[in-house]
């Protein structure tokens, strides 16, 4: 963003997309790698660093939820299979 100088096209575009959202499809491994890389990056701009930390935290939350759901699903399948005769 401009700091007292003239407003640039980049400034206008940055303001327009700040509240837009993306739907991104990543594997759990890709998401974890992205979060790891983002968290370890040296970002001198404080605002950008805060946004990266927030995004990495959201990625980690989603990864945890996916892993938890997968664990529950596998447990439910195992339990159902154990109740059937012949298993």
Secondary structure per residue as TSV (DSSP state, phi and psi in degrees):
chain	resnum	aa	ss	phi	psi
A	1	X	-	360.0	150.2
A	2	X	-	-70.3	144.3
A	3	X	S	-118.9	73.7
A	4	X	S	92.9	-17.2
A	5	X	S	-89.2	-171.2
A	6	X	-	-66.9	148.7
A	7	X	-	-78.6	130.0
A	8	X	-	-102.3	166.8
A	9	X	H	-59.5	-39.1
A	10	X	H	-60.1	-39.9
A	11	X	H	-62.4	-46.0
A	12	X	H	-62.4	-46.6
A	13	X	H	-63.4	-41.0
A	14	X	H	-60.9	-40.2
A	15	X	H	-68.6	-34.4
A	16	X	H	-71.4	-34.1
A	17	X	H	-96.6	-3.5
A	18	X	T	-59.4	-32.5
A	19	X	T	-103.3	3.1
A	20	X	-	-75.7	156.8
A	21	X	-	-125.8	156.6
A	22	X	-	-122.2	144.2
A	23	X	-	-100.3	117.9
A	24	X	-	-121.9	135.1
A	25	X	-	-111.5	112.9
A	26	X	-	-129.0	152.6
A	27	X	-	-71.6	163.5
A	28	X	H	-59.4	-41.8
A	29	X	H	-63.0	-43.0
A	30	X	H	-62.7	-42.9
A	31	X	H	-63.5	-44.2
A	32	X	H	-62.9	-41.9
A	33	X	H	-64.1	-40.8
A	34	X	H	-62.9	-44.9
A	35	X	H	-63.3	-43.6
A	36	X	H	-58.4	-48.1
A	37	X	H	-64.4	-43.1
A	38	X	H	-63.4	-43.5
A	39	X	H	-68.1	-27.4
A	40	X	H	-91.7	-4.6
A	41	X	S	-72.8	141.0
A	42	X	-	-87.5	109.2
A	43	X	-	-117.3	109.0
A	44	X	-	-69.7	-29.5
A	45	X	-	-76.3	119.1
A	46	X	H	-62.7	-40.7
A	47	X	H	-64.5	-46.5
A	48	X	H	-63.7	-38.8
A	49	X	H	-62.5	-40.1
A	50	X	H	-66.1	-41.4
A	51	X	H	-64.0	-41.5
A	52	X	H	-63.9	-43.7
A	53	X	H	-61.4	-41.8
A	54	X	H	-64.1	-45.8
A	55	X	H	-64.3	-42.4
A	56	X	H	-63.2	-39.0
A	57	X	H	-63.3	-40.2
A	58	X	H	-65.9	-40.2
A	59	X	H	-62.0	-46.0
A	60	X	H	-61.9	-39.8
A	61	X	H	-61.2	-47.3
A	62	X	H	-63.7	-41.6
A	63	X	H	-60.2	-44.0
A	64	X	H	-62.3	-40.4
A	65	X	H	-66.2	-39.6
A	66	X	H	-65.0	-45.5
A	67	X	H	-63.2	-40.8
A	68	X	H	-64.6	-44.9
A	69	X	H	-63.2	-40.5
A	70	X	H	-63.1	-42.8
A	71	X	H	-62.4	-42.5
A	72	X	H	-64.3	-43.0
A	73	X	H	-62.8	-42.8
A	74	X	H	-66.6	-37.1
A	75	X	H	-66.6	-42.2
A	76	X	H	-63.5	-41.4
A	77	X	H	-64.9	-44.3
A	78	X	H	-61.2	-43.3
A	79	X	H	-65.9	-43.0
A	80	X	H	-64.8	-41.2
A	81	X	H	-65.4	-35.2
A	82	X	H	-71.4	-19.1
A	83	X	H	-85.5	-14.6
A	84	X	S	-83.0	141.1
A	85	X	T	-63.9	141.6
A	86	X	T	92.2	-1.9
A	87	X	-	-107.6	360.0
